[in-house]
């Protein structure tokens, strides 16, 4: 177990119905293969030792006896294995016949976990039993590794029709619930969606391993599948589409699981301790999205972009109606962030029934302003019908350099920040003159890295972009461009999307001051931010995840960008401590993530 990741391997064998000895051989063979995947736990389907479709044979003493012998053969085969194993068999526990999951480790049978709903030919389990000899029998047993990672087992032949499933999952208080099952295949079943609902309701990760190849097709068809889901997070499914056995590894991230509100463990549960496997995971057995804050599907992303834009409008509408202001002023650079803020403001003015002239758009060309961004800014302003004002800053900033004794040939931080602060002063003063709300344009990506000027673009009367990553803003603007009926507006928006990100504070614009050439890819920094803020990932885990998501970058490059992220994130806290008020409209933000501004960047 490494990096707070529990690796569960779901093993779907090809069973021989009614032949426990042959099934035990198959299970032992698969355990040998599973060892190469460095698992912490290996789970097999419901009744894998006998087959789940034995029907009335479950009532025969010979099948129960043969299944018990097969179990002991499997137990012996685990003597040299350092991971836990969950197999299932028909058994007589406490006088009742039931389907039971046996949890094994290093040649020992740790516990039986009876099924809360067994096949119809077995007696239902009438409650948990205290012990069977020296072996605990408990439907709420918790298996806890020495590093604190815990799992429980909830066997069920039909995970869809088990009404008590959610209640039992909540009650365990474990990180991961393993569900050996034997559910007949039904066309149209959305396993991923259903499993996600189970994980969300239980606040635990859930791993299913379903019976498949070899089961009788007399009444139903069984298609093996393995599935895993984390609460409000990852959901993955692997389907057995042949008669071949299937091994699927899932890396369950305990940091993500524990970020959910987990219920306390049930007081009557039996806790069984396990040593941590000695092997470490050298790869990652899970899908890692480059944009974890966006839905996987393109349709889902478009819906999100539309909803985010509507929430931005509602936020600005609330601020204007609450303050009684009827005008908005915004500095328009022709860049991505000011473009979205302008579009939000224009749409909000329209929603409030105010004239478009109440939106005051100001261009403030300076030393690094390029013709491309300037012309795009003009197109946007004129197409939206906003009041246009142009106030160049070169002359006033040059005078300021003379006043403070700065050589304008020295293009340092003073040279850049003086321009940003001059623009902010202009906007604030015009806002006072017009009785308008000054709308900020900074986004979450920039704010997290402190990529803004203190007392400059870091200040505004209100912000609508501050909770959105650069990638989200790009998606929203792209969505608006695709839906626009205005050809000039659509053309300008597409060109803005194609323009490299730059503050344009140095002569030459993006060619001499491309933001991503200085900081690294925004997409990667947003990736770091999401996992660090939402789940508290360590640097080691951030590197592991980033290497899986950004395969075009070398580990050394990713490590360098992570060092930049850490340094700038910490050093920029003093700006966030007094930042512009803005709403949180996504599920991770910096609103409540606070720490001392004077903390050393070596953290």
FENKAZI-V714944 format. One record per residue. NEAR is the number of other C-alpha atoms within 10 Angstrom. Layout:
near
NEAR
NEAR
This chain:
near
20
17
17
18
19
22
25
26
28
30
29
29
27
22
27
20
19
21
17
26
20
15
24
25
16
19
27
17
14
19
22
13
13
20
16
8
20
23
25
25
23
27
28
29
33
33
32
33
32
30
29
30
22
18
14
11
15
25
17
9
12
11
20
20
15
17
27
20
15
22
24
15
17
26
22
16
19
22
13
10
16
21
26
25
26
25
26
29
27
30
25
21
18
16
9
13
20
27
31
29
32
20
23
25
21
18
18
15
21
21
25
29
26
33
28
22
21
22
22
11
14
20
17
17
22
12
12
19
16
14
14
13
8
10
13
20
25
22
27
24
24
25
23
19
18
12
11
14
18
22
23
24
30
27
31
29
25
18
22
15
11
12
9
11
20
16
11
17
27
22
18
29
24
29
27
31
26
24
29
32
27
29
25
19
16
11
6
6
10
10
19
17
13
15
25
23
18
23
28
22
17
29
26
30
31
29
29
28
28
34
33
32
22
21
25
18
11
7
8
13
16
22
22
30
27
28
23
30
28
29
25
18
14
20
22
18
17
18
15
20
13
12
14
13
19
22
22
20
23
23
21
25
24
20
18
23
24
17
14
16
13
19
15
11
16
16
9
10
15
17
16
14
14
20
13
18
18
11
15
14
17
10
13
17
17
18
14
15
17
16
16
14
19
17
14
11
9
10
10
11
18
17
14
17
22
15
14
18
23
14
18
25
22
16
20
24
19
13
16
20
11
9
9
12
12
18
21
26
26
26
26
29
24
27
24
25
23
21
26
23
26
27
18
23
27
24
20
24
23
14
12
12
9
14
14
18
16
20
27
28
26
25
21
21
22
21
20
20
21
17
12
15
22
17
13
23
25
19
17
23
25
14
12
17
16
22
15
15
13
13
13
15
20
16
11
14
21
17
13
16
16
12
9
8
9
16
13
14
7
9
13
12
10
14
20
17
18
21
27
23
19
20
24
23
16
16
26
21
14
17
20
12
9
15
15
24
27
24
26
28
25
26
25
22
22
21
22
26
24
22
21
20
18
18
18
17
22
24
25
22
17
21
24
29
28
28
24
23
27
23
17
22
23
17
19
22
24
19
18
19
19
13
10
14
10
11
11
14
20
19
16
22
28
16
17
23
18
10
15
18
20
21
19
24
23
20
15
14
21
21
13
14
19
17
19
14
14
10
15
18
13
18
17
19
24
25
21
21
27
20
20
16
13
16
18
15
21
14
16
11
18
21
18
17
22
21
21
19
17
16
10
9
13
11
15
11
13
21
18
12
18
21
14
16
22
21
17
18
20
21
18
22
22
16
20
20
13
12
19
19
15
20
17
18
17
12
9
18
20
16
15
7
11
10
11
10
15
11
12
10
13
8
7
